[in-house]
């Protein structure tokens, strides 16, 4: 019964702003050059929020949305599509007005309360997602909640994004209580983590719902296989995951980004955006 209920959570993933699955043609996808790849990683580092050590300094770009768009326009079309999807809403610049601090609550642990400020609707969506999982599985252990934004937004140590209250880092569910981010090892609770992911994804058709979720490709694979084995239809899996299309595929609400093997990075749309 637990698996059946979890599968039901993925309903209504598709929506007005949900990414549509890419149908790859039979011809091979163009292969990016090393230079293209470096430029793409540099642009995505600005948008995603983690400056990668392996991005050559010569390819790093200013913390500016227009510069990211400029680089996107120079890349091969399939990479530009990925970057266009990541750029929306300027999460790597600006400040935060009218922030709400995530309050302590049942079922989750706030790792750094001084970094737990977000747009009120983001805080509400986050609390609602956790509550939905706990309604299904009352005995699920504690979930670790990472950074949202500082009280007034702006630069946040260790991040390039997380500046405007629309980004939130969320740990996984395990078969033990977690007060920190942990790699998705054997003790990962696939069922509860899938339910959490689906609860976020269900907001994608809202004007202020989830825009994109960053998650390691290998963890995507495990969740994809779990959900498929439990009967989730293929078309819903295509809407949810980038896997198995490849790490660079412009498909799925959930996209690969390095260093996200121990948490979800959930980005919400700007309120009132398309």
Beta strands, then each sheet from edge to edge (+ up, - down):
strand 1: 100-101
strand 2: 108-110
strand 3: 117-118
strand 4: 143-145
strand 5: 167-170
strand 6: 210-214
strand 7: 254-255
strand 8: 264-268
sheet 1: 1+ 3-
sheet 2: 2+ 4+
sheet 3: 5+ 8- 6+ 7+
end
